Amino acid sequence: MNQKSSEKTITIALKPEWFKSRIDTTKKPPGNKDDKYKMAREIIDLPVNFSDDFDVVYDKDQILFKWQPQKIDAEAESLHKNALALARKGNLDEAISKWAEATRLNPSDPDYFFNLGIACFEKKSYQDSVDNLTRVIAICPFYVKAHLILGTALLKLRKFEFAKNHFIKSIKFNKSNALSFLNLGAVHSILKEYDDGIAMFQEAIKLAPKEPRAYLGLAKIYATVGDSKKANTFFKKVIELDNKGNLANYAKKCIVANGSKNLSSQDMADIKKMSGNPEDFYSEGYRQYISGNYEKAEMMYKKYLSIKQDDDFVWFALGEAQLRSGDPESALESFKKAIKIYPRKALYLKELAIVFDKLNKPDKVIAAISKAKEYGKTDSIGYSLWGKALFQQGNYEEAVMILEQAIKSNQNNFLAKYYIAEALLKLDDVDSALDYLYDLKEVKINTPLKERARQLFTKLTEKE
């Protein structure tokens, strides 16, 4: 290893069974620099432009990657220690100032940027937090604890895909942190990747069985997809664990909402008492939406739109409420109005494609997703809907190509895996189809797609 100060060492410990690479830790670890780089790129996705040296050590059943900064600056270290003491006392502004000066004196030490990133996060300066934590990983890819906080800051900035990537990396390096699974579940839920969200919340519960937020995440997903029985089961668990807390109060409202199909006379009376301020109607509509009472949310949004007809986002929100309440035809009209006002909004076009998928109009799904792609929305859900529509039209080869894009964007896209299997069967590639079906039937959570995959897999294998 190059001559560096031994006062600081960044270490990550990984189990070889976590990775596809076959590594025998009873043998000698790689000492050659090229071999170390090759291993690190395979195991921890070491950036190709990273040129710093590091050590690889085999310790019983673990692989240890060890890295040290190029230098230690005494003045910067003194500032760092003072900043830590100030932060503990709550003097974040002064601490931030000292960490910023430490980074200027020694920009090769990731500790300063890491603590500066945390302090900025606590000050709710999320973009500054992201900038500093990104610098941490650029200096030292082995500084893996930065990924969880970086993902959380990105989540605050609503940069969901970027947040998701960092939560996945956080889990890759630490499979015992329930918060990483919880946050990843929340991102999947926001991105409407519900099967993945369920899986992550379940993993969080395994690690932290008394974490009410994980049960709330499951409840909200099941409420969204219309499984009120499971939703209410998890809402009740939230009430049990949180007792008289805010989460329990929220869960109580959701149980009532999920159990009722129609608005009560009291609901109607409350609406009539409200002022004519459109923002009040929107606020109440949003509150009802997140509580799962989509009919009342729809009524509130319509009240708002009767006053402000040119608000594209509220037309979109109305469409979402109508879609959740099982009225895709009305949702279609609302999304069209949102798009008429703001035709270049990719999110609206993606939701339009979801409605067309529910209405079984594959040609219109393709048109909507193609337009969304033109405006920058090319996520895994969009590709899977596009591929499914191509399959429905009989364009099997093109469907496979598009569905491969969906899976590349998200390895846990169950819808894409199912329809790529179906398309491969149409192309007589039974072996490849069986691989996808096997993956689906082995997932830990029960979903309708898993059952369909299991039945199809059984049917095909029984023929053989």
C-alpha positions as a printed NumPy array, in Angstrom:
array([[  0.   ,   0.   ,   0.   ],
       [  1.217,   3.595,  -0.653],
       [  2.704,   5.532,   2.228],
       [ -0.209,   7.212,   3.982],
       [ -1.106,   8.159,   7.5  ],
       [ -2.432,   5.236,   9.516],
       [ -4.449,   7.47 ,  11.845],
       [ -7.603,   7.032,   9.784],
       [ -8.827,   3.92 ,   8.046],
       [-12.158,   3.481,   6.263],
       [-13.19 ,  -0.188,   6.322],
       [-16.117,  -2.128,   4.923],
       [-16.715,  -5.772,   5.801],
       [-18.683,  -7.894,   3.35 ],
       [-19.806, -11.502,   3.266],
       [-18.705, -13.287,   0.065],
       [-22.065, -15.074,  -0.209],
       [-23.742, -11.708,  -0.786],
       [-22.265, -11.53 ,  -4.267],
       [-22.334, -13.53 ,  -7.477],
       [-18.527, -13.747,  -7.566],
       [-17.191, -17.024,  -6.148],
       [-14.599, -15.995,  -3.545],
       [-12.781, -18.422,  -1.265],
       [-11.697, -16.493,   1.833],
       [ -9.47 , -19.38 ,   2.951],
       [ -7.057, -18.506,   0.157],
       [ -4.689, -15.574,  -0.133],
       [ -6.37 , -12.253,  -1.026],
       [ -5.225, -10.391,  -4.139],
       [ -2.093,  -8.321,  -3.57 ],
       [ -1.603,  -7.113,  -7.096],
       [ -3.169,  -3.684,  -7.676],
       [ -4.89 ,  -4.743, -10.914],
       [ -6.382,  -7.816,  -9.222],
       [ -7.627,  -5.713,  -6.291],
       [ -9.279,  -3.266,  -8.67 ],
       [-10.891,  -6.095, -10.616],
       [-12.35 ,  -7.616,  -7.432],
       [-13.572,  -4.244,  -6.147],
       [-15.287,  -3.451,  -9.449],
       [-17.067,  -6.819,  -9.392],
       [-18.12 ,  -6.657,  -5.757],
       [-18.691,  -3.001,  -4.856],
       [-19.007,  -1.345,  -8.275],
       [-15.771,   0.589,  -7.8  ],
       [-15.788,   3.482, -10.299],
       [-13.445,   2.971, -13.228],
       [-11.925,   6.419, -12.703],
       [-10.959,   5.678,  -9.083],
       [ -7.154,   5.454,  -8.956],
       [ -6.378,   5.545,  -5.225],
       [ -4.811,   2.54 ,  -3.52 ],
       [ -6.491,   0.31 ,  -0.942],
       [ -6.03 ,  -3.038,   0.805],
       [ -8.073,  -6.242,   0.559],
       [ -7.98 ,  -8.508,   3.636],
       [ -9.7  , -11.855,   4.263],
       [-10.817, -12.102,   7.879],
       [-12.46 , -15.488,   8.556],
       [-15.679, -15.372,   6.523],
       [-15.438, -11.685,   5.584],
       [-13.819,  -9.606,   2.877],
       [-12.416,  -6.35 ,   4.235],
       [-11.697,  -3.373,   2.006],
       [ -9.46 ,  -0.829,   3.736],
       [ -8.68 ,   2.703,   2.555],
       [ -6.793,   5.611,   4.084],
       [ -6.775,   9.301,   3.09 ],
       [ -3.711,  10.657,   1.316],
       [ -2.793,  12.91 ,   4.216],
       [ -3.788,  14.131,   7.657],
       [ -3.778,  17.896,   8.2  ],
       [ -3.408,  18.827,  11.847],
       [ -5.245,  22.142,  11.529],
       [ -8.122,  20.526,   9.617],
       [ -8.355,  17.787,  12.242],
       [ -8.556,  20.379,  14.99 ],
       [-11.379,  22.152,  13.162],
       [-13.131,  18.792,  12.692],
       [-12.991,  17.987,  16.41 ],
       [-14.233,  21.457,  17.339],
       [-17.069,  21.106,  14.826],
       [-18.116,  17.774,  16.343],
       [-18.255,  19.351,  19.815],
       [-20.3  ,  22.279,  18.498],
       [-22.722,  19.981,  16.655],
       [-23.32 ,  17.954,  19.838],
       [-24.321,  21.197,  21.574],
       [-26.673,  22.102,  18.723],
       [-24.514,  24.902,  17.293],
       [-24.859,  23.679,  13.719],
       [-24.089,  26.976,  11.972],
       [-20.696,  27.257,  13.666],
       [-20.02 ,  23.554,  13.118],
       [-20.819,  23.884,   9.418],
       [-18.435,  26.814,   9.132],
       [-15.577,  24.841,  10.706],
       [-16.201,  21.718,   8.601],
       [-16.289,  23.853,   5.462],
       [-12.888,  25.32 ,   6.418],
       [-11.558,  21.802,   7.124],
       [-12.594,  20.662,   3.635],
       [-10.709,  23.628,   2.18 ],
       [ -7.537,  22.75 ,   4.098],
       [ -7.718,  19.035,   3.306],
       [-10.161,  18.165,   0.502],
       [ -8.97 ,  14.547,   0.404],
       [-10.5  ,  13.578,   3.775],
       [-14.106,  12.323,   3.369],
       [-14.884,  12.613,   7.118],
       [-15.205,  16.377,   6.84 ],
       [-17.58 ,  16.252,   3.878],
       [-19.596,  13.481,   5.54 ],
       [-20.188,  15.406,   8.75 ],
       [-20.812,  18.591,   6.783],
       [-23.433,  16.688,   4.769],
       [-25.162,  15.474,   7.934],
       [-25.166,  18.967,   9.436],
       [-26.662,  20.438,   6.262],
       [-29.312,  17.711,   6.329],
       [-30.231,  18.588,   9.909],
       [-30.518,  22.242,   8.832],
       [-32.843,  21.05 ,   6.036],
       [-30.373,  22.325,   3.427],
       [-30.919,  19.169,   1.435],
       [-29.168,  20.18 ,  -1.781],
       [-26.045,  21.181,   0.176],
       [-26.267,  17.847,   1.972],
       [-26.447,  15.996,  -1.344],
       [-23.485,  17.949,  -2.733],
       [-21.267,  17.122,   0.254],
       [-22.278,  13.471,   0.557],
       [-21.754,  12.968,  -3.165],
       [-18.242,  14.328,  -2.66 ],
       [-17.687,  11.756,   0.117],
       [-18.35 ,   8.832,  -2.205],
       [-16.294,  10.374,  -5.   ],
       [-13.269,  10.625,  -2.665],
       [-13.796,   7.216,  -1.07 ],
       [-16.228,   4.672,  -2.615],
       [-15.689,   2.585,   0.525],
       [-17.439,   5.209,   2.693],
       [-20.651,   3.25 ,   2.407],
       [-22.557,   4.781,   5.341],
       [-22.943,   7.924,   3.229],
       [-25.407,   6.154,   0.916],
       [-28.286,   5.997,   3.431],
       [-28.134,   9.694,   4.312],
       [-27.563,  10.695,   0.698],
       [-30.594,   8.674,  -0.344],
       [-32.676,  10.302,   2.384],
       [-31.618,  13.798,   1.291],
       [-32.493,  12.968,  -2.307],
       [-35.854,  11.647,  -1.114],
       [-36.49 ,  15.016,   0.55 ],
       [-35.699,  16.67 ,  -2.792],
       [-38.151,  14.269,  -4.503],
       [-35.403,  12.844,  -6.707],
       [-36.819,   9.399,  -6.239],
       [-34.873,   7.334,  -8.769],
       [-31.543,   8.699,  -7.489],
       [-32.649,   8.107,  -3.903],
       [-33.63 ,   4.543,  -4.771],
       [-30.172,   3.788,  -6.181],
       [-28.448,   4.932,  -2.991],
       [-30.803,   2.995,  -0.712],
       [-30.106,  -0.133,  -2.779],
       [-26.368,   0.435,  -2.316],
       [-26.861,   1.029,   1.402],
       [-28.583,  -2.35 ,   1.685],
       [-25.923,  -4.009,  -0.449],
       [-23.272,  -3.054,   2.104],
       [-25.349,  -3.376,   5.263],
       [-28.183,  -5.871,   5.264],
       [-29.07 ,  -5.327,   8.923],
       [-30.214,  -1.687,   8.779],
       [-34.005,  -1.591,   8.909],
       [-34.07 ,   2.109,   8.   ],
       [-32.551,   1.43 ,   4.575],
       [-35.287,  -1.101,   3.792],
       [-37.94 ,   1.248,   5.183],
       [-36.797,   4.16 ,   3.034],
       [-36.433,   2.001,  -0.066],
       [-39.959,   0.712,   0.524],
       [-41.207,   4.297,   0.699],
       [-39.51 ,   5.172,  -2.606],
       [-40.94 ,   2.107,  -4.329],
       [-44.372,   3.073,  -3.005],
       [-44.055,   6.631,  -4.339],
       [-42.924,   5.288,  -7.731],
       [-45.925,   2.92 ,  -7.733],
       [-43.62 ,  -0.116,  -7.676],
       [-45.93 ,  -1.752,  -5.197],
       [-44.627,  -5.332,  -5.208],
       [-41.11 ,  -4.067,  -4.546],
       [-42.409,  -1.746,  -1.844],
       [-44.167,  -4.614,  -0.086],
       [-40.992,  -6.705,  -0.185],
       [-38.88 ,  -3.91 ,   1.332],
       [-41.348,  -3.11 ,   4.122],
       [-41.492,  -6.826,   4.972],
       [-37.687,  -6.914,   5.211],
       [-37.791,  -3.858,   7.484],
       [-40.29 ,  -5.643,   9.751],
       [-38.033,  -8.712,   9.978],
       [-35.246,  -6.487,  11.294],
       [-37.465,  -4.199,  13.405],
       [-40.757,  -5.972,  14.257],
       [-42.016,  -3.01 ,  16.295],
       [-41.419,  -0.323,  13.656],
       [-44.887,   1.183,  12.991],
       [-43.767,   3.032,   9.846],
       [-43.103,  -0.26 ,   8.06 ],
       [-46.62 ,  -1.518,   8.818],
       [-48.018,   1.842,   7.741],
       [-46.129,   1.538,   4.446],
       [-47.686,  -1.882,   3.831],
       [-51.143,  -0.619,   4.809],
       [-50.97 ,   2.327,   2.404],
       [-49.87 ,   0.123,  -0.494],
       [-52.657,  -2.384,   0.081],
       [-55.168,   0.449,   0.437],
       [-53.94 ,   1.902,  -2.856],
       [-54.279,  -1.379,  -4.746],
       [-57.758,  -1.955,  -3.292],
       [-57.053,  -4.753,  -0.794],
       [-58.874,  -3.153,   2.132],
       [-58.782,  -6.308,   4.263],
       [-54.978,  -6.457,   4.325],
       [-54.763,  -2.677,   4.558],
       [-56.925,  -2.606,   7.676],
       [-54.9  ,  -5.439,   9.247],
       [-51.742,  -3.377,   8.965],
       [-53.443,  -0.125,   9.97 ],
       [-54.542,  -1.888,  13.18 ],
       [-50.955,  -2.987,  13.765],
       [-49.844,   0.636,  13.484],
       [-52.437,   1.644,  16.096],
       [-51.255,  -1.146,  18.383],
       [-47.574,  -0.157,  18.128],
       [-47.893,   3.635,  18.048],
       [-50.727,   3.742,  20.607],
       [-51.692,   7.443,  20.897],
       [-49.1  ,   8.818,  18.465],
       [-49.657,  10.661,  15.195],
       [-49.268,   7.486,  13.142],
       [-51.995,   5.81 ,  15.181],
       [-54.353,   8.76 ,  14.607],
       [-53.66 ,   8.634,  10.89 ],
       [-54.246,   4.865,  10.803],
       [-57.582,   5.218,  12.618],
       [-58.82 ,   7.645,   9.969],
       [-57.678,   5.325,   7.213],
       [-59.501,   2.315,   8.633],
       [-62.757,   4.251,   8.704],
       [-62.156,   5.522,   5.174],
       [-61.335,   2.118,   3.791],
       [-64.38 ,   0.588,   5.38 ],
       [-66.867,   2.991,   3.827],
       [-67.927,   3.189,   0.217],
       [-70.157,   6.263,   0.33 ],
       [-69.946,   9.694,   1.855],
       [-71.892,  10.111,   5.081],
       [-74.424,  12.856,   5.727],
       [-71.885,  14.426,   8.104],
       [-69.314,  14.478,   5.266],
       [-71.8  ,  16.335,   3.101],
       [-72.56 ,  18.806,   5.903],
       [-68.84 ,  19.457,   6.469],
       [-68.352,  20.207,   2.786],
       [-71.185,  22.741,   2.759],
       [-69.665,  24.564,   5.757],
       [-66.316,  25.069,   4.009],
       [-65.328,  28.481,   2.653],
       [-65.115,  29.276,  -1.046],
       [-61.305,  29.412,  -0.891],
       [-60.056,  26.914,  -3.522],
       [-56.914,  26.145,  -1.511],
       [-59.092,  24.904,   1.336],
       [-60.804,  22.496,  -1.03 ],
       [-57.473,  21.258,  -2.367],
       [-56.019,  20.82 ,   1.12 ],
       [-59.04 ,  18.824,   2.256],
       [-58.993,  16.8  ,  -0.959],
       [-55.351,  15.883,  -0.454],
       [-55.964,  14.949,   3.174],
       [-58.799,  12.662,   2.156],
       [-56.726,  11.179,  -0.668],
       [-53.843,  10.139,   1.555],
       [-56.396,   8.736,   4.022],
       [-57.785,   6.504,   1.295],
       [-61.169,   8.228,   1.064],
       [-61.011,   8.743,  -2.682],
       [-64.681,   9.66 ,  -3.212],
       [-64.447,  12.591,  -0.814],
       [-61.08 ,  13.595,  -2.307],
       [-62.712,  13.603,  -5.739],
       [-65.509,  15.839,  -4.499],
       [-63.034,  18.303,  -2.946],
       [-60.893,  18.462,  -6.084],
       [-63.982,  19.13 ,  -8.175],
       [-64.929,  21.978,  -5.837],
       [-61.461,  23.438,  -6.345],
       [-61.632,  23.056, -10.116],
       [-65.037,  24.718, -10.27 ],
       [-63.18 ,  27.862,  -9.147],
       [-59.76 ,  27.342, -10.803],
       [-60.246,  25.35 , -13.978],
       [-56.743,  25.888, -15.38 ],
       [-54.778,  24.091, -12.651],
       [-53.223,  21.103, -14.423],
       [-51.895,  19.529, -11.222],
       [-55.311,  19.401,  -9.56 ],
       [-56.811,  17.841, -12.701],
       [-54.035,  15.268, -12.361],
       [-54.822,  14.803,  -8.649],
       [-58.504,  14.356,  -9.517],
       [-57.572,  11.691, -12.049],
       [-55.488,   9.881,  -9.434],
       [-58.426,   9.867,  -7.004],
       [-60.807,   8.614,  -9.696],
       [-58.362,   5.905, -10.682],
       [-58.026,   4.743,  -7.08 ],
       [-61.797,   4.681,  -6.619],
       [-62.165,   2.348,  -9.62 ],
       [-63.363,   4.829, -12.24 ],
       [-60.71 ,   4.734, -15.009],
       [-63.021,   6.342, -17.605],
       [-63.411,   9.494, -15.512],
       [-59.695,   9.414, -14.654],
       [-58.937,   9.344, -18.371],
       [-60.859,  12.562, -18.951],
       [-59.183,  14.275, -15.995],
       [-55.684,  13.313, -17.158],
       [-56.512,  14.55 , -20.665],
       [-57.484,  17.938, -19.217],
       [-54.246,  18.091, -17.239],
       [-52.273,  17.285, -20.404],
       [-54.192,  19.872, -22.423],
       [-53.026,  22.536, -19.96 ],
       [-49.462,  21.176, -19.636],
       [-48.824,  18.91 , -22.665],
       [-45.107,  18.375, -21.99 ],
       [-45.488,  16.924, -18.473],
       [-44.161,  13.363, -18.749],
       [-45.721,  12.273, -15.445],
       [-49.223,  13.021, -16.757],
       [-48.564,  11.013, -19.92 ],
       [-47.288,   8.084, -17.882],
       [-50.475,   8.072, -15.793],
       [-52.5  ,   8.297, -18.987],
       [-50.738,   5.133, -20.151],
       [-51.652,   3.412, -16.874],
       [-55.321,   4.246, -17.469],
       [-55.182,   2.999, -21.058],
       [-53.616,  -0.213, -19.765],
       [-56.532,  -0.672, -17.36 ],
       [-58.948,  -0.001, -20.236],
       [-57.103,  -2.562, -22.391],
       [-56.111,  -0.132, -25.146],
       [-52.528,  -1.175, -26.   ],
       [-52.196,   1.144, -29.013],
       [-52.956,   4.149, -26.828],
       [-50.61 ,   2.877, -24.096],
       [-47.769,   2.851, -26.615],
       [-48.627,   6.325, -27.877],
       [-48.735,   7.784, -24.362],
       [-45.5  ,   6.136, -23.193],
       [-43.699,   7.111, -26.4  ],
       [-44.686,  10.724, -25.808],
       [-43.657,  10.505, -22.134],
       [-40.29 ,   9.122, -23.244],
       [-39.921,  12.055, -25.601],
       [-40.308,  14.372, -22.601],
       [-37.897,  12.452, -20.402],
       [-39.977,   9.881, -18.472],
       [-38.375,   6.507, -19.258],
       [-38.601,   4.565, -16.012],
       [-39.127,   0.859, -15.465],
       [-42.91 ,   1.128, -15.091],
       [-43.25 ,   2.931, -18.41 ],
       [-41.124,   0.363, -20.215],
       [-43.108,  -2.519, -18.695],
       [-46.455,  -1.026, -19.796],
       [-45.018,  -0.412, -23.248],
       [-43.702,  -3.966, -23.495],
       [-46.968,  -5.445, -22.267],
       [-48.877,  -3.435, -24.897],
       [-46.542,  -4.649, -27.653],
       [-47.12 ,  -8.204, -26.465],
       [-50.872,  -7.681, -26.607],
       [-50.487,  -6.476, -30.194],
       [-48.481,  -9.553, -31.132],
       [-45.151,  -7.712, -31.569],
       [-43.255, -10.273, -29.511],
       [-39.675,  -9.515, -30.539],
       [-40.07 ,  -5.796, -29.948],
       [-41.87 ,  -6.531, -26.666],
       [-38.859,  -8.538, -25.462],
       [-36.476,  -5.669, -26.26 ],
       [-38.602,  -3.105, -24.415],
       [-39.232,  -5.389, -21.435],
       [-35.503,  -6.012, -21.16 ],
       [-35.133,  -2.241, -20.722],
       [-37.712,  -2.355, -17.92 ],
       [-35.828,  -5.126, -16.125],
       [-32.495,  -3.373, -16.651],
       [-33.948,  -0.303, -14.917],
       [-35.395,  -2.408, -12.092],
       [-34.379,  -6.027, -11.538],
       [-37.49 ,  -6.562,  -9.392],
       [-40.029,  -5.472, -12.013],
       [-42.405,  -8.424, -11.726],
       [-44.778,  -7.243, -14.449],
       [-41.934,  -6.984, -16.957],
       [-40.583, -10.418, -16.02 ],
       [-43.98 , -12.024, -16.468],
       [-44.691, -10.533, -19.883],
       [-41.162, -11.114, -21.159],
       [-41.687, -14.78 , -20.251],
       [-44.969, -14.808, -22.169],
       [-43.328, -13.121, -25.173],
       [-40.399, -15.556, -25.135],
       [-42.838, -18.453, -25.154],
       [-44.468, -16.998, -28.256],
       [-40.983, -16.92 , -29.811],
       [-40.418, -20.585, -28.815],
       [-37.628, -19.699, -26.378],
       [-38.982, -21.906, -23.611],
       [-35.756, -22.161, -21.59 ],
       [-35.375, -18.391, -21.226],
       [-39.074, -18.039, -20.391],
       [-38.742, -20.671, -17.668],
       [-35.87 , -18.724, -16.107],
       [-38.061, -15.636, -15.692],
       [-41.041, -17.662, -14.476],
       [-38.856, -19.469, -11.946],
       [-37.606, -16.134, -10.581],
       [-41.2  , -14.922, -10.193],
       [-42.547, -18.016,  -8.508],
       [-39.681, -17.96 ,  -5.991],
       [-40.253, -14.41 ,  -4.724],
       [-41.102, -14.278,  -1.019],
       [-44.276, -12.23 ,  -1.312],
       [-47.59 , -13.456,  -2.669],
       [-49.015, -11.505,  -5.61 ],
       [-51.399, -12.371,  -8.451],
       [-48.453, -12.291, -10.893],
       [-46.534, -14.775,  -8.756],
       [-49.491, -17.175,  -8.851],
       [-49.864, -16.797, -12.631],
       [-46.152, -17.41 , -13.059],
       [-46.309, -20.48 , -10.822],
       [-49.217, -21.955, -12.772],
       [-47.546, -21.311, -16.126],
       [-44.22 , -22.71 , -14.903],
       [-45.951, -25.858, -13.64 ],
       [-47.829, -26.272, -16.91 ],
       [-44.639, -25.986, -18.977],
       [-42.523, -28.246, -16.811],
       [-45.228, -30.925, -16.633],
       [-45.209, -31.047, -20.443],
       [-41.518, -31.843, -20.384]])
